[in-house]
Amino acid sequence: MVNEVPVVPPAPWLRQHGATVHELTCLEICAGAGGQSLGLEQAGFAHAAAVELDPDACTTLRLNRPGWKIVEQDVHHFDGGGYPGVDLLAGGVPCPPFSIAGRQLGADDERDLFPQALRLVQECQPAAVMLENVRGLSTARFAGYRDQVLGRLHELGYQSDWQVRSASEFGVPQLRPAARASTAAPISARPGPGRPGSGCG
């Protein structure tokens, strides 16, 4: 049974209707040409940085969002220490290691960037984490791998869960199912109360 997805109006809509919504910040890895980036922006997140390796994708991002900090760099070499306490670390890490269209090598595939994403979680200690991948990651074949990711997030102080969601559940006219790890640090584990840039009020 699929859990009901709570529908929360995006921050810009809330602001237009008189609500006070503090600016939320995100650090996005594997940003590509900006599909997820636009969704984060529409949800009210301001990009502290968008990290992407592909030069053409970075050019697209810079043309469309000249005010954003676009970091053209391999995630392996990116240091998250310069972004302490961002509200969200987000990323659609490469899918080939888990895709049913490929060899499904998982952790044995050099393109697996979940370890790097977890390193960045440790370095920047965001309030929440959202990592996305193909539905193939949700299969029994990768149950142990999913548990390892959740286990590491738990060690870092996060309450986490894997869910398969379809874009159609969020008003997008396509199925596009994807596996997502959604996490949040317990309130007691987050950096000091009233941390700038967090929460609604």
Buried (B, 14 or more C-beta within 10 A) or exposed (E): EEEEEEEEBBBEEBEEEEEEBBEBBBBBBBBBBBEBBEBBBEBBBBBBBBBBBBEEBBEBBBEEBEEBEBBBBEBEEBEBEEBEBBBBBBBBBBBBBBBEEBEBEBEEBEEBBBBBBBBBBBBBBBBBBBBBBBBBBBBEEBEEBBEBBBEBBEEBBBBBEBEEBBEEBEEEEEEEBBBBBBBBBEEEEBEEEEEEBBEEE
